[in-house]
Amino acid sequence: MKALTNSQISRQDYVDGVIFQSIQSLNPTKQPIKWDIEMIADIRDTIEDWVVAKMKCCTEKEFYPYIGE
C-alpha cells in the first residue's frame, strides 16, 4: 500500500492551514470559525484550479499531494 511521505503530508497541512488562516483573517466579525475541512477543500479546489490549470505554475500533486490510482 502506498502512503504519502512526511514531506507530502507537511505540504497538505501547510496548504490547508494557510487557507484556514485566510478564512479567519477575512472574517469581518472576528468571531472564531470552526475548522471545517469541507469548506477548506472547496476553497482549496478553487485555488488549485487557478494555480494548476489556469496559471500552470505546478502540477496538482505538487500543489496538494495525493496518492494516485
VMD Tcl script that builds the backbone (N, CA, C; Angstrom):
set m [mol new atoms 207]
animate dup $m
set s [atomselect $m all]
$s set {name element resname resid chain x y z} {
  {N N MET 1 A 0.840 -1.179 0.000}
  {CA C MET 1 A 0.000 0.000 0.000}
  {C C MET 1 A 0.891 1.250 0.000}
  {N N LYS 2 A 0.600 2.164 -0.881}
  {CA C LYS 2 A 1.359 3.406 -0.952}
  {C C LYS 2 A 0.884 4.361 0.133}
  {N N ALA 3 A 1.791 5.204 0.562}
  {CA C ALA 3 A 1.463 6.217 1.571}
  {C C ALA 3 A 2.160 7.514 1.211}
  {N N LEU 4 A 1.595 8.610 1.657}
  {CA C LEU 4 A 2.233 9.902 1.447}
  {C C LEU 4 A 3.501 9.983 2.282}
  {N N THR 5 A 4.481 10.695 1.775}
  {CA C THR 5 A 5.704 10.928 2.533}
  {C C THR 5 A 5.445 12.008 3.582}
  {N N ASN 6 A 6.349 12.127 4.525}
  {CA C ASN 6 A 6.219 13.187 5.536}
  {C C ASN 6 A 6.201 14.562 4.881}
  {N N SER 7 A 7.001 14.726 3.847}
  {CA C SER 7 A 7.046 15.997 3.123}
  {C C SER 7 A 5.709 16.295 2.449}
  {N N GLN 8 A 5.096 15.287 1.875}
  {CA C GLN 8 A 3.799 15.483 1.222}
  {C C GLN 8 A 2.704 15.797 2.242}
  {N N ILE 9 A 2.745 15.127 3.374}
  {CA C ILE 9 A 1.774 15.408 4.433}
  {C C ILE 9 A 1.971 16.829 4.954}
  {N N SER 10 A 3.218 17.241 5.096}
  {CA C SER 10 A 3.506 18.613 5.541}
  {C C SER 10 A 2.961 19.630 4.548}
  {N N ARG 11 A 3.079 19.331 3.259}
  {CA C ARG 11 A 2.556 20.232 2.228}
  {C C ARG 11 A 1.030 20.327 2.342}
  {N N GLN 12 A 0.344 19.199 2.530}
  {CA C GLN 12 A -1.104 19.228 2.704}
  {C C GLN 12 A -1.488 20.066 3.926}
  {N N ASP 13 A -0.805 19.825 5.028}
  {CA C ASP 13 A -1.083 20.573 6.259}
  {C C ASP 13 A -0.855 22.068 6.050}
  {N N TYR 14 A 0.224 22.409 5.328}
  {CA C TYR 14 A 0.540 23.813 5.067}
  {C C TYR 14 A -0.570 24.477 4.255}
  {N N VAL 15 A -0.963 23.839 3.149}
  {CA C VAL 15 A -1.993 24.414 2.272}
  {C C VAL 15 A -3.304 24.601 3.043}
  {N N ASP 16 A -3.735 23.560 3.745}
  {CA C ASP 16 A -4.991 23.657 4.495}
  {C C ASP 16 A -4.898 24.704 5.599}
  {N N GLY 17 A -3.745 24.784 6.249}
  {CA C GLY 17 A -3.552 25.766 7.313}
  {C C GLY 17 A -3.583 27.197 6.809}
  {N N VAL 18 A -2.946 27.447 5.684}
  {CA C VAL 18 A -2.942 28.796 5.111}
  {C C VAL 18 A -4.360 29.204 4.691}
  {N N ILE 19 A -5.092 28.281 4.115}
  {CA C ILE 19 A -6.472 28.573 3.727}
  {C C ILE 19 A -7.302 28.894 4.969}
  {N N PHE 20 A -7.170 28.090 6.014}
  {CA C PHE 20 A -7.938 28.327 7.232}
  {C C PHE 20 A -7.568 29.662 7.871}
  {N N GLN 21 A -6.282 29.990 7.892}
  {CA C GLN 21 A -5.849 31.287 8.432}
  {C C GLN 21 A -6.439 32.429 7.620}
  {N N SER 22 A -6.506 32.257 6.308}
  {CA C SER 22 A -7.083 33.291 5.446}
  {C C SER 22 A -8.566 33.482 5.743}
  {N N ILE 23 A -9.263 32.388 5.924}
  {CA C ILE 23 A -10.692 32.460 6.267}
  {C C ILE 23 A -10.865 33.248 7.565}
  {N N GLN 24 A -10.060 32.913 8.562}
  {CA C GLN 24 A -10.138 33.605 9.853}
  {C C GLN 24 A -9.818 35.100 9.688}
  {N N SER 25 A -8.792 35.400 8.918}
  {CA C SER 25 A -8.374 36.796 8.727}
  {C C SER 25 A -9.416 37.618 7.973}
  {N N LEU 26 A -10.104 36.985 7.048}
  {CA C LEU 26 A -11.085 37.700 6.229}
  {C C LEU 26 A -12.442 37.836 6.902}
  {N N ASN 27 A -12.640 37.147 7.997}
  {CA C ASN 27 A -13.902 37.197 8.727}
  {C C ASN 27 A -14.041 38.568 9.400}
  {N N PRO 28 A -14.967 39.410 8.944}
  {CA C PRO 28 A -15.074 40.758 9.496}
  {C C PRO 28 A -15.603 40.800 10.932}
  {N N THR 29 A -16.241 39.735 11.369}
  {CA C THR 29 A -16.794 39.736 12.724}
  {C C THR 29 A -15.757 39.380 13.773}
  {N N LYS 30 A -14.681 38.786 13.366}
  {CA C LYS 30 A -13.615 38.324 14.255}
  {C C LYS 30 A -14.095 37.231 15.208}
  {N N GLN 31 A -15.311 36.732 14.997}
  {CA C GLN 31 A -15.771 35.579 15.760}
  {C C GLN 31 A -15.058 34.345 15.194}
  {N N PRO 32 A -14.599 33.467 16.060}
  {CA C PRO 32 A -13.874 32.299 15.567}
  {C C PRO 32 A -14.738 31.437 14.641}
  {N N ILE 33 A -14.112 30.924 13.630}
  {CA C ILE 33 A -14.757 29.997 12.711}
  {C C ILE 33 A -14.139 28.635 12.984}
  {N N LYS 34 A -15.001 27.623 13.144}
  {CA C LYS 34 A -14.506 26.275 13.410}
  {C C LYS 34 A -13.842 25.695 12.174}
  {N N TRP 35 A -12.837 24.864 12.416}
  {CA C TRP 35 A -12.175 24.123 11.347}
  {C C TRP 35 A -13.223 23.279 10.647}
  {N N ASP 36 A -13.350 23.449 9.344}
  {CA C ASP 36 A -14.318 22.696 8.552}
  {C C ASP 36 A -13.614 22.266 7.268}
  {N N ILE 37 A -13.178 21.010 7.215}
  {CA C ILE 37 A -12.389 20.554 6.078}
  {C C ILE 37 A -13.181 20.609 4.777}
  {N N GLU 38 A -14.507 20.499 4.839}
  {CA C GLU 38 A -15.304 20.613 3.617}
  {C C GLU 38 A -15.198 22.029 3.040}
  {N N MET 39 A -15.295 23.026 3.900}
  {CA C MET 39 A -15.161 24.414 3.465}
  {C C MET 39 A -13.744 24.662 2.937}
  {N N ILE 40 A -12.757 24.178 3.675}
  {CA C ILE 40 A -11.360 24.357 3.275}
  {C C ILE 40 A -11.115 23.679 1.932}
  {N N ALA 41 A -11.637 22.472 1.740}
  {CA C ALA 41 A -11.442 21.741 0.488}
  {C C ALA 41 A -12.089 22.464 -0.692}
  {N N ASP 42 A -13.262 23.041 -0.488}
  {CA C ASP 42 A -13.916 23.807 -1.564}
  {C C ASP 42 A -13.036 24.973 -2.000}
  {N N ILE 43 A -12.498 25.687 -1.046}
  {CA C ILE 43 A -11.631 26.829 -1.350}
  {C C ILE 43 A -10.329 26.342 -1.987}
  {N N ARG 44 A -9.772 25.255 -1.442}
  {CA C ARG 44 A -8.536 24.676 -1.984}
  {C C ARG 44 A -8.724 24.285 -3.435}
  {N N ASP 45 A -9.871 23.688 -3.781}
  {CA C ASP 45 A -10.132 23.296 -5.172}
  {C C ASP 45 A -10.131 24.494 -6.108}
  {N N THR 46 A -10.695 25.593 -5.654}
  {CA C THR 46 A -10.726 26.808 -6.481}
  {C C THR 46 A -9.320 27.369 -6.665}
  {N N ILE 47 A -8.571 27.439 -5.582}
  {CA C ILE 47 A -7.195 27.938 -5.676}
  {C C ILE 47 A -6.367 27.016 -6.565}
  {N N GLU 48 A -6.529 25.707 -6.371}
  {CA C GLU 48 A -5.793 24.740 -7.186}
  {C C GLU 48 A -6.116 24.912 -8.665}
  {N N ASP 49 A -7.375 25.131 -8.996}
  {CA C ASP 49 A -7.758 25.339 -10.389}
  {C C ASP 49 A -7.005 26.524 -10.980}
  {N N TRP 50 A -6.918 27.596 -10.223}
  {CA C TRP 50 A -6.194 28.772 -10.713}
  {C C TRP 50 A -4.698 28.508 -10.841}
  {N N VAL 51 A -4.097 27.967 -9.803}
  {CA C VAL 51 A -2.636 27.777 -9.789}
  {C C VAL 51 A -2.188 26.707 -10.782}
  {N N VAL 52 A -2.949 25.618 -10.879}
  {CA C VAL 52 A -2.552 24.491 -11.720}
  {C C VAL 52 A -3.059 24.646 -13.152}
  {N N ALA 53 A -4.359 24.776 -13.318}
  {CA C ALA 53 A -4.946 24.757 -14.661}
  {C C ALA 53 A -4.804 26.074 -15.415}
  {N N LYS 54 A -5.075 27.166 -14.732}
  {CA C LYS 54 A -5.092 28.454 -15.422}
  {C C LYS 54 A -3.722 29.122 -15.492}
  {N N MET 55 A -2.982 29.088 -14.393}
  {CA C MET 55 A -1.669 29.741 -14.364}
  {C C MET 55 A -0.529 28.789 -14.720}
  {N N LYS 56 A -0.811 27.494 -14.632}
  {CA C LYS 56 A 0.162 26.449 -14.970}
  {C C LYS 56 A 1.482 26.592 -14.197}
  {N N CYS 57 A 1.351 26.898 -12.895}
  {CA C CYS 57 A 2.523 27.079 -12.037}
  {C C CYS 57 A 3.123 25.754 -11.569}
  {N N CYS 58 A 2.279 24.729 -11.449}
  {CA C CYS 58 A 2.738 23.441 -10.941}
  {C C CYS 58 A 1.702 22.383 -11.288}
  {N N THR 59 A 1.990 21.153 -10.914}
  {CA C THR 59 A 1.032 20.075 -11.121}
  {C C THR 59 A 0.084 19.990 -9.922}
  {N N GLU 60 A -0.990 19.217 -10.097}
  {CA C GLU 60 A -1.924 19.003 -8.982}
  {C C GLU 60 A -1.202 18.401 -7.788}
  {N N LYS 61 A -0.358 17.401 -8.039}
  {CA C LYS 61 A 0.337 16.712 -6.948}
  {C C LYS 61 A 1.374 17.612 -6.278}
  {N N GLU 62 A 1.931 18.546 -7.019}
  {CA C GLU 62 A 2.852 19.496 -6.390}
  {C C GLU 62 A 2.085 20.475 -5.507}
  {N N PHE 63 A 0.927 20.901 -5.981}
  {CA C PHE 63 A 0.131 21.838 -5.208}
  {C C PHE 63 A -0.416 21.177 -3.949}
  {N N TYR 64 A -1.040 20.014 -4.105}
  {CA C TYR 64 A -1.635 19.295 -2.967}
  {C C TYR 64 A -1.426 17.796 -3.214}
  {N N PRO 65 A -0.352 17.254 -2.644}
  {CA C PRO 65 A -0.005 15.846 -2.897}
  {C C PRO 65 A -1.133 14.882 -2.528}
  {N N TYR 66 A -1.236 13.832 -3.327}
  {CA C TYR 66 A -2.202 12.769 -3.072}
  {C C TYR 66 A -1.654 11.485 -3.676}
  {N N ILE 67 A -2.261 10.379 -3.299}
  {CA C ILE 67 A -1.865 9.080 -3.851}
  {C C ILE 67 A -2.770 8.802 -5.032}
  {N N GLY 68 A -2.168 8.647 -6.194}
  {CA C GLY 68 A -2.937 8.373 -7.397}
  {C C GLY 68 A -3.354 6.925 -7.457}
  {N N GLU 69 A -4.200 6.653 -8.404}
  {CA C GLU 69 A -4.701 5.271 -8.561}
  {C C GLU 69 A -3.801 4.473 -9.443}
}
mol reanalyze $m
mol bondsrecalc $m
mol representation Tube
mol addrep $m
